[in-house]
Amino acid sequence: MTTPTTVPPQPATLLRGGALDALRFLASMFVVLFHFGDEAPIPLQSLHSVWERGYLATDFFLMLSGFVLARAYGAGVASGRIAPVRFWLKRFARSYPTHLISLAVLAILVLAATLVGKAPAHPERFDWSGLPAQILLLHAFGIGGGQWNIPAWTLSALLICYAFFPWLWRAMMRLPGAMAALALGLVLLVGGQALSLALLHHSLFDLPFQWAMVRAAPLFLIGLTLARAVEAGCWSPRTARLVALGGAAALLANVAVAGPDMISLLAICALTLGCGALPPILATTRPIPGAAWGARVSFCLFMTHTITGAVWFGAIQPVIERIHPAVATVAWQAWGVWLLALVAAVVAADLYNRLIDAPLQRAIRRRWFSAPDLSARPDPRPAAEPSA
């Protein structure tokens, strides 16, 4: 007679495809709409004031970066399993290659256009003397903002935030509970805006490029407070959904009536909090269709849409108008061509992710990050490092 062997239950496999993944893609897509808005048959800014506030999507992106990072790596950093230097190098390796490739492609395009006698539509943005500052990502130090691949300023600021993340998150872990974390986030949001208005005479949420670090740091910290609130609180699925839906409704209502940016940021906080507090997607549940793909493509879309826009509006659209002149005069055709630019930006980002970014990141991980982190303390619990 044999004794049956008890097999310990295996931990559930976490999957991508949740609400936060969908939010990351939507935030990136709104940035694209904001940057392509001037090229629409009727500039979007003249249709509704919401299109003058595309900076809110970038603020969302900065806040979400802190939140996702804390949820993905907070436990490893707090326990010492991930050493601070190794953590920063991994974040640098994740973001800098795409920045460098995007910058190189833009430089080649501008050089080729100049050689054939076609100057860029905005030559002040492509000053060759400013290229070294772009390569070195000096935006956070007030140098080089507003030139070449403009979204890169966020990388410059976030890389500094990443350097301090392990200590910041450990400090967040000392907060006694969710309410304390939310209170700190509210102080950062309201206090940061008040200080910006008092000292710089400008709203924190759309500060000029020379104040990139001043703008990014509070929003990144607020993302950490929201992550701490999710971790420290007892959030039922029903409560999380109500908070997320309430935040989404408040955001849409506020932008529809051109309400204060502060209300929009508070609504974004609620939306992030609610979506982040929802139960994780498991192997036994169904993810949101397309959300996992959107999360993978969002960073590439954020970084490469400037290139796609330059090629589309500077080369492809003029060729289409030459072949089919009605495109420039018939409203629905003009809008159709403009909408195709949005599709092209997404397709280009997806191709870049599949053909360049994903293979490059796999190679970097094999070459430099395949060995265990010997400087970190071991953790007996099974843990998978999600790609954030």
Backbone torsions as a table, in degrees:
resi	resn	phi	psi	omega
1	MET	NA	126.6	-176.5
2	THR	-101.3	147.5	177.9
3	THR	-92.3	125.4	-178.8
4	PRO	-64.9	139.9	179.6
5	THR	-86.4	128.8	178.4
6	THR	-81.9	119.7	179.4
7	VAL	-94.2	121.9	-179.2
8	PRO	-65.0	142.7	-179.9
9	PRO	-62.5	139.0	179.2
10	GLN	-85.4	143.6	178.8
11	PRO	-64.5	143.3	-179.9
12	ALA	-64.0	141.7	179.9
13	THR	-82.8	123.4	178.4
14	LEU	-81.8	138.9	-180.0
15	LEU	-119.0	156.1	171.5
16	ARG	-83.4	165.4	177.6
17	GLY	118.9	15.7	178.9
18	GLY	-87.6	-172.8	-175.8
19	ALA	-63.4	-36.3	-179.9
20	LEU	-63.8	-38.1	177.1
21	ASP	-61.6	-42.0	178.3
22	ALA	-64.2	-39.7	180.0
23	LEU	-62.8	-38.6	-179.5
24	ARG	-60.9	-41.9	179.0
25	PHE	-68.5	-42.7	-179.3
26	LEU	-62.6	-39.9	178.3
27	ALA	-63.0	-44.0	178.7
28	SER	-64.6	-39.3	-178.9
29	MET	-66.2	-35.3	179.0
30	PHE	-68.5	-34.6	175.1
31	VAL	-61.4	-42.1	178.1
32	VAL	-61.6	-46.4	178.4
33	LEU	-58.4	-41.0	-179.9
34	PHE	-63.7	-44.8	-177.0
35	HIS	-75.5	-28.7	178.4
36	PHE	-88.1	-6.4	-172.7
37	GLY	-60.1	-35.7	-179.2
38	ASP	-67.5	-21.0	-177.1
39	GLU	-91.4	-2.9	178.9
40	ALA	-67.1	155.2	178.2
41	PRO	-51.3	-39.4	168.2
42	ILE	-120.2	117.0	-177.2
43	PRO	-49.5	130.5	-174.4
44	LEU	-59.0	-32.0	-179.1
45	GLN	-61.1	-27.5	179.7
46	SER	-82.5	-12.5	-179.6
47	LEU	-88.2	-37.3	179.9
48	HIS	-160.6	144.8	-176.8
49	SER	-67.5	-16.3	179.1
50	VAL	-59.9	-30.3	-178.0
51	TRP	-78.8	-5.8	171.5
52	GLU	-88.5	-3.6	-175.2
53	ARG	-117.8	36.4	176.6
54	GLY	-62.7	-19.7	177.9
55	TYR	-60.8	-23.9	177.9
56	LEU	-64.0	-32.2	177.5
57	ALA	-67.4	-37.3	176.2
58	THR	-66.7	-40.3	174.9
59	ASP	-59.3	-42.7	176.6
60	PHE	-58.5	-44.5	-179.6
61	PHE	-60.6	-43.7	-179.8
62	LEU	-66.0	-43.3	179.3
63	MET	-65.5	-43.7	-179.1
64	LEU	-65.2	-31.3	177.8
65	SER	-61.2	-46.7	177.9
66	GLY	-63.7	-42.0	-177.9
67	PHE	-64.5	-51.1	-176.6
68	VAL	-64.3	-40.2	-180.0
69	LEU	-61.5	-44.4	179.9
70	ALA	-64.7	-40.7	-179.5
71	ARG	-70.1	-32.6	-176.8
72	ALA	-84.2	-40.3	-171.4
73	TYR	-119.1	-5.1	-175.2
74	GLY	-56.9	-46.7	-177.7
75	ALA	-63.0	-42.9	-179.7
76	GLY	-65.7	-39.7	179.2
77	VAL	-69.7	-43.2	-177.6
78	ALA	-65.9	-35.0	-179.1
79	SER	-82.5	-12.0	-178.3
80	GLY	90.0	1.7	178.6
81	ARG	-68.1	-24.6	178.5
82	ILE	-116.8	114.5	-179.4
83	ALA	-71.5	146.0	-177.0
84	PRO	-56.7	-43.4	-177.6
85	VAL	-66.4	-43.8	179.3
86	ARG	-64.0	-40.1	178.5
87	PHE	-59.1	-48.8	-178.2
88	TRP	-64.5	-40.5	179.7
89	LEU	-62.8	-36.1	178.0
90	LYS	-67.9	-39.8	177.4
91	ARG	-67.5	-39.1	177.1
92	PHE	-62.6	-45.6	-179.9
93	ALA	-65.4	-26.8	178.8
94	ARG	-74.0	-34.9	-170.9
95	SER	-104.3	-36.2	-170.8
96	TYR	-67.7	-40.8	179.4
97	PRO	-56.3	-43.0	179.1
98	THR	-64.6	-39.9	175.7
99	HIS	-59.0	-47.3	-176.5
100	LEU	-66.5	-41.3	179.2
101	ILE	-64.9	-45.2	179.3
102	SER	-60.7	-42.2	-179.8
103	LEU	-65.4	-40.6	179.1
104	ALA	-64.5	-42.4	179.4
105	VAL	-63.7	-43.3	178.1
106	LEU	-61.4	-42.2	179.8
107	ALA	-63.2	-40.9	178.3
108	ILE	-64.6	-42.0	179.5
109	LEU	-63.4	-44.7	-179.9
110	VAL	-65.2	-42.1	178.6
111	LEU	-63.3	-43.8	179.5
112	ALA	-64.3	-41.7	178.6
113	ALA	-63.9	-38.6	179.5
114	THR	-66.6	-39.4	-178.8
115	LEU	-65.8	-30.2	179.2
116	VAL	-93.5	7.2	175.4
117	GLY	82.4	20.9	179.5
118	LYS	-115.5	103.9	-177.9
119	ALA	-72.9	149.2	176.4
120	PRO	-60.3	151.6	-179.0
121	ALA	-62.4	-30.7	178.9
122	HIS	-127.4	77.9	-174.3
123	PRO	-60.8	-25.7	-180.0
124	GLU	-65.7	-21.3	179.6
125	ARG	-79.1	-15.7	-173.2
126	PHE	-121.6	52.4	177.8
127	ASP	-78.3	118.6	-176.0
128	TRP	-63.1	-28.7	179.7
129	SER	-67.8	-20.1	179.5
130	GLY	-90.1	-1.3	-176.3
131	LEU	-64.4	-41.8	178.9
132	PRO	-57.0	-40.5	178.8
133	ALA	-63.9	-33.9	178.0
134	GLN	-68.8	-43.0	-179.8
135	ILE	-61.2	-41.0	-177.1
136	LEU	-84.5	-1.0	179.4
137	LEU	53.3	57.9	-178.8
138	LEU	-92.2	10.7	-177.5
139	HIS	-56.5	-39.6	-177.4
140	ALA	-65.0	-17.3	178.6
141	PHE	-99.7	14.4	176.5
142	GLY	83.3	16.3	-176.2
143	ILE	-121.2	127.0	169.5
144	GLY	90.6	3.2	179.8
145	GLY	-68.9	148.2	177.2
146	GLY	83.4	7.6	178.8
147	GLN	-121.5	160.2	177.1
148	TRP	50.5	-123.8	-177.1
149	ASN	-85.3	90.8	-168.2
150	ILE	-56.1	-40.8	-178.4
151	PRO	-60.5	-12.8	-177.7
152	ALA	-64.2	-16.8	179.5
153	TRP	-61.4	-30.5	179.4
154	THR	-66.4	-36.5	177.8
155	LEU	-63.7	-42.4	179.9
156	SER	-58.1	-46.7	-179.4
157	ALA	-70.2	-41.2	-176.9
158	LEU	-68.0	-32.6	178.3
159	LEU	-62.5	-33.7	175.0
160	ILE	-70.3	-42.2	176.4
161	CYS	-59.8	-40.7	179.4
162	TYR	-61.1	-35.4	-178.7
163	ALA	-62.3	-31.6	-178.2
164	PHE	-99.6	-2.6	-174.0
165	PHE	-56.2	-46.3	-177.5
166	PRO	-56.6	-41.8	-179.8
167	TRP	-75.1	-36.6	177.3
168	LEU	-63.3	-42.8	-178.2
169	TRP	-69.7	-37.0	176.3
170	ARG	-63.6	-35.5	175.5
171	ALA	-67.0	-39.3	177.5
172	MET	-62.7	-33.0	-179.5
173	MET	-65.3	-18.8	179.5
174	ARG	-81.2	-12.5	178.4
175	LEU	-64.8	135.7	-170.3
176	PRO	-69.9	-21.3	-177.5
177	GLY	-173.7	-175.5	-176.0
178	ALA	-64.3	-40.4	-177.9
179	MET	-64.8	-39.4	177.5
180	ALA	-63.8	-40.3	178.8
181	ALA	-65.1	-43.3	179.4
182	LEU	-65.9	-37.3	178.6
183	ALA	-64.4	-41.8	177.7
184	LEU	-64.1	-41.3	177.4
185	GLY	-61.3	-40.2	178.8
186	LEU	-65.7	-40.1	177.4
187	VAL	-62.8	-42.5	179.0
188	LEU	-63.0	-42.3	-177.4
189	LEU	-68.6	-53.0	-177.4
190	VAL	-71.0	-42.5	179.7
191	GLY	-66.6	-40.5	178.1
192	GLY	-62.3	-41.7	177.6
193	GLN	-64.7	-42.7	-179.3
194	ALA	-63.9	-43.8	179.6
195	LEU	-66.2	-39.7	179.4
196	SER	-62.8	-43.9	178.8
197	LEU	-66.0	-37.9	-176.9
198	ALA	-75.0	-40.7	-173.3
199	LEU	-94.8	-37.0	-175.9
200	LEU	-107.8	-7.4	-179.9
201	HIS	56.0	38.9	-178.6
202	HIS	-154.3	146.7	178.5
203	SER	-62.9	140.1	178.1
204	LEU	-60.5	-32.8	-167.3
205	PHE	-77.0	-13.1	175.2
206	ASP	-142.3	44.5	178.3
207	LEU	-59.6	149.1	176.4
208	PRO	-60.1	164.6	-173.0
209	PHE	-60.5	-31.2	-178.6
210	GLN	-66.9	-13.2	177.4
211	TRP	-109.5	33.1	-175.0
212	ALA	-57.1	-44.2	-176.9
213	MET	-69.9	-36.1	179.1
214	VAL	-64.0	-35.5	179.0
215	ARG	-76.1	-42.3	-171.5
216	ALA	-76.3	-39.7	-171.9
217	ALA	-60.0	-48.9	179.5
218	PRO	-62.1	-38.2	-178.8
219	LEU	-67.7	-39.7	176.3
220	PHE	-62.2	-43.6	179.0
221	LEU	-63.4	-38.8	177.7
222	ILE	-62.1	-38.5	175.3
223	GLY	-58.9	-37.7	178.0
224	LEU	-67.2	-39.5	179.2
225	THR	-65.1	-36.9	177.6
226	LEU	-66.6	-39.6	177.3
227	ALA	-63.9	-40.0	177.7
228	ARG	-65.1	-37.9	178.6
229	ALA	-64.3	-38.9	177.4
230	VAL	-65.4	-43.2	-176.8
231	GLU	-68.5	-38.9	-174.0
232	ALA	-86.6	-16.8	-175.6
233	GLY	-94.6	162.8	174.2
234	CYS	-103.4	95.2	-173.5
235	TRP	-103.6	116.1	173.1
236	SER	-77.0	154.0	177.7
237	PRO	-55.2	-37.7	-179.5
238	ARG	-65.2	-45.1	179.4
239	THR	-63.4	-42.9	-179.6
240	ALA	-61.2	-42.7	179.6
241	ARG	-65.5	-40.6	179.0
242	LEU	-63.1	-41.8	178.8
243	VAL	-64.7	-44.3	-179.7
244	ALA	-64.9	-47.0	-179.7
245	LEU	-66.2	-38.6	176.7
246	GLY	-63.5	-42.1	177.1
247	GLY	-63.6	-42.9	179.0
248	ALA	-63.2	-44.0	-180.0
249	ALA	-64.3	-43.4	179.5
250	ALA	-64.3	-38.9	179.6
251	LEU	-64.2	-48.7	-179.6
252	LEU	-62.7	-41.9	180.0
253	ALA	-65.5	-39.8	-176.8
254	ASN	-70.0	-42.2	179.7
255	VAL	-71.2	-28.7	179.2
256	ALA	-64.8	-34.5	-179.0
257	VAL	-102.1	11.6	-179.7
258	ALA	56.4	45.5	-179.8
259	GLY	-74.3	178.4	-177.3
260	PRO	-61.8	145.0	178.6
261	ASP	-61.5	-31.6	-179.3
262	MET	-59.5	-40.0	178.6
263	ILE	-66.1	-40.5	177.6
264	SER	-61.5	-42.2	-179.7
265	LEU	-67.5	-38.6	176.0
266	LEU	-63.6	-39.6	177.4
267	ALA	-65.5	-39.5	176.8
268	ILE	-62.6	-39.7	176.4
269	CYS	-60.2	-45.4	179.6
270	ALA	-64.1	-41.6	178.9
271	LEU	-62.0	-45.7	178.9
272	THR	-64.2	-43.4	-179.6
273	LEU	-61.5	-48.5	-178.3
274	GLY	-64.7	-45.0	-180.0
275	CYS	-66.0	-37.8	179.5
276	GLY	-70.5	-25.7	-179.2
277	ALA	-86.1	-8.4	177.3
278	LEU	-64.2	149.7	178.8
279	PRO	-57.8	144.9	179.8
280	PRO	-66.3	155.0	176.1
281	ILE	-75.0	123.5	179.9
282	LEU	-109.9	172.7	180.0
283	ALA	-63.5	-20.0	-176.9
284	THR	-95.9	-2.8	-179.9
285	THR	-116.1	167.0	-174.9
286	ARG	-101.6	123.4	178.2
287	PRO	-72.9	165.2	175.7
288	ILE	-68.8	126.6	-177.6
289	PRO	-56.0	126.8	175.8
290	GLY	82.7	-8.4	-175.2
291	ALA	-67.9	-42.0	-180.0
292	ALA	-63.4	-42.4	176.1
293	TRP	-62.4	-42.9	-179.9
294	GLY	-60.5	-39.5	178.5
295	ALA	-64.7	-39.8	179.8
296	ARG	-66.9	-35.6	-174.8
297	VAL	-86.3	-20.1	-169.6
298	SER	-58.1	-46.2	-179.5
299	PHE	-64.2	-43.5	178.8
300	CYS	-63.7	-39.1	178.1
301	LEU	-63.9	-43.3	179.5
302	PHE	-60.2	-38.4	-173.1
303	MET	-91.1	-24.6	-173.4
304	THR	-106.3	-8.2	-174.4
305	HIS	-66.8	-24.1	175.7
306	THR	-62.3	-40.3	178.5
307	ILE	-66.7	-48.0	-180.0
308	THR	-58.9	-42.9	178.8
309	GLY	-62.6	-41.6	179.8
310	ALA	-63.2	-42.3	-179.6
311	VAL	-70.1	-43.6	-176.3
312	TRP	-66.2	-54.9	-174.0
313	PHE	-78.7	-20.6	179.6
314	GLY	-94.2	-21.1	-175.3
315	ALA	-132.4	-53.1	-173.0
316	ILE	-69.3	-48.6	-178.2
317	GLN	-62.2	-42.7	175.3
318	PRO	-59.1	-36.1	177.7
319	VAL	-66.9	-42.5	177.8
320	ILE	-61.2	-42.3	-179.7
321	GLU	-67.9	-31.5	177.9
322	ARG	-71.6	-38.6	180.0
323	ILE	-74.5	-38.5	-175.6
324	HIS	-131.5	83.2	-173.3
325	PRO	-57.5	-24.0	-178.4
326	ALA	-62.9	-20.9	179.4
327	VAL	-59.4	-33.0	-177.2
328	ALA	-83.4	-12.4	-174.9
329	THR	-118.9	-30.0	-179.3
330	VAL	-88.7	122.6	-170.1
331	ALA	-58.2	-49.7	-174.0
332	TRP	-66.4	-31.4	177.2
333	GLN	-72.3	-38.4	177.8
334	ALA	-62.7	-43.2	178.1
335	TRP	-67.3	-34.4	177.6
336	GLY	-62.5	-43.1	178.5
337	VAL	-65.1	-39.2	178.7
338	TRP	-65.5	-41.7	177.9
339	LEU	-63.7	-32.8	176.1
340	LEU	-63.2	-28.2	176.7
341	ALA	-64.2	-37.5	176.8
342	LEU	-65.6	-42.8	177.7
343	VAL	-61.9	-42.7	-179.9
344	ALA	-61.7	-38.3	179.5
345	ALA	-63.2	-41.8	179.9
346	VAL	-69.2	-43.8	-179.8
347	VAL	-62.9	-43.9	179.4
348	ALA	-62.5	-39.6	178.3
349	ALA	-65.3	-40.7	179.1
350	ASP	-64.4	-43.8	178.4
351	LEU	-65.0	-40.7	178.3
352	TYR	-61.9	-42.2	179.5
353	ASN	-63.5	-44.9	-175.9
354	ARG	-71.8	-43.4	-169.9
355	LEU	-93.6	-24.2	-174.7
356	ILE	-122.1	-59.9	-170.2
357	ASP	-65.7	-51.5	-178.0
358	ALA	-61.7	-48.6	176.7
359	PRO	-61.3	-38.3	179.5
360	LEU	-64.7	-42.6	179.3
361	GLN	-66.1	-36.7	176.2
362	ARG	-63.4	-41.3	179.1
363	ALA	-65.4	-40.2	179.1
364	ILE	-64.6	-42.3	179.3
365	ARG	-64.0	-41.8	179.1
366	ARG	-65.4	-39.1	-173.2
367	ARG	-77.7	-41.6	-170.1
368	TRP	-118.1	-20.3	-173.2
369	PHE	-125.0	19.8	179.6
370	SER	-80.2	-27.3	-179.7
371	ALA	-75.3	149.0	178.1
372	PRO	-65.9	154.6	179.6
373	ASP	-80.6	97.3	-174.6
374	LEU	-71.1	-19.4	-178.6
375	SER	-84.3	-3.7	-178.1
376	ALA	-102.1	151.5	177.6
377	ARG	-75.8	138.8	-179.5
378	PRO	-68.8	150.5	176.8
379	ASP	-125.3	120.4	-175.8
380	PRO	-69.8	-15.4	-177.4
381	ARG	-76.1	140.9	175.8
382	PRO	-67.9	135.5	-178.9
383	ALA	-148.7	136.6	174.7
384	ALA	-109.2	137.7	-177.5
385	GLU	-91.5	104.0	-178.7
386	PRO	-71.3	153.4	176.0
387	SER	-85.1	117.5	-176.8
388	ALA	-103.8	NA	NA
